[in-house]
Amino acid sequence: MGNIFSTASAGKQTSYRPVIGVVMCENTVDENPALTVHEKYLDAIFNADALPVCLPHELAARDGAIDQILRGLDGIFLTGSPSNIEPHQYGEEGVEALADPGRDRLSFQLIRATLDKKIPLFAACRGLQELVVATGGSLYRKVQEEPGFMDHREDTSLPHDAQYDPAHPVFIEPGGLLSELLPDYQQFQVNSLHGQGAKRLGAELAVEARAPDNLVEAVSVRGHPFALGVQWHPEWHSLTDPVSRQLFNAFIAACRKGHQARSAQEE
Ligand SMILES: N[C@@H](CCC(=O)NCCCC(=O)O)C(=O)O
């Protein structure tokens, strides 16, 4: 691909580093409206030998901007966020106090475009919930109040790092993408920092893993080379946690493969 992100302009770098678009969250910094992303998400992408690029919400409002920007990207990463998807997006009523409508709009457009164009997509926590809603599914708004479900929220009385400690196991569904990516595991421990969760999945999604209470913990898109959403935070300790590392490496490998295929088509 002949643009500023191409291998030719990467100096001595020989193995191509895929360029990954990362969504940001509406925030306020020093009373100024701001778009922010936790560095841990960018670090996880750098650590897997790829280059993150942050994507402003305004892209969703500019005609043709998503298609144009995707021509220079090899993958999309959807981060977690304290904000919640607005319930009208999945057919429910009510006001969402922690809304971020700009992020909803951008993520939904990115998801539809990456699924149509078969561009790799990796989504964590809110990102998984966006993948569920963008493909016609719905969410539990407060998992902890649903009969039979555990409380999947973090313990906010703990120090920040401890809130990301492993909280419960997830069980991999046989025959899916996760079982292919993690052949040595049938289950593993994950952290858990969410109040919402997948309720109903649209036909495009397959369940990849479940929590002990049966809550959906990972999904993939059927017939797509790599579109994976996980309800936990693989970006946390992504270099030292073997499962997280394997997932990020597999995502970036899929992005590199897609880039090579597109480059070959253009030649
Ligand atoms: N708000 C949603 C999604 C939860 C989520 O993504 N948490 C991440 C918080 C901060 C971070 O580490 O990025 C819910 O509550 O379910």
The ligand as a Gaussian input file, in Angstrom:
#p B3LYP/6-31G(d) Opt

LIG

0 1
 N      -19.168000       0.330000      30.554000
 C      -19.320000      -1.026000      30.117000
 C      -18.004000      -1.562000      29.581000
 C      -17.011000      -1.832000      30.664000
 C      -15.589000      -1.510000      30.251000
 O      -15.231000      -1.469000      29.097000
 N      -14.766000      -1.228000      31.245000
 C      -13.437000      -0.746000      31.040000
 C      -13.132000       0.355000      31.975000
 C      -11.833000       1.032000      31.819000
 C      -10.778000       0.351000      30.989000
 O       -9.982000      -0.393000      31.557000
 O      -10.723000       0.620000      29.788000
 C      -19.838000      -1.902000      31.235000
 O      -19.832000      -1.446000      32.376000
 O      -20.212000      -3.044000      30.956000

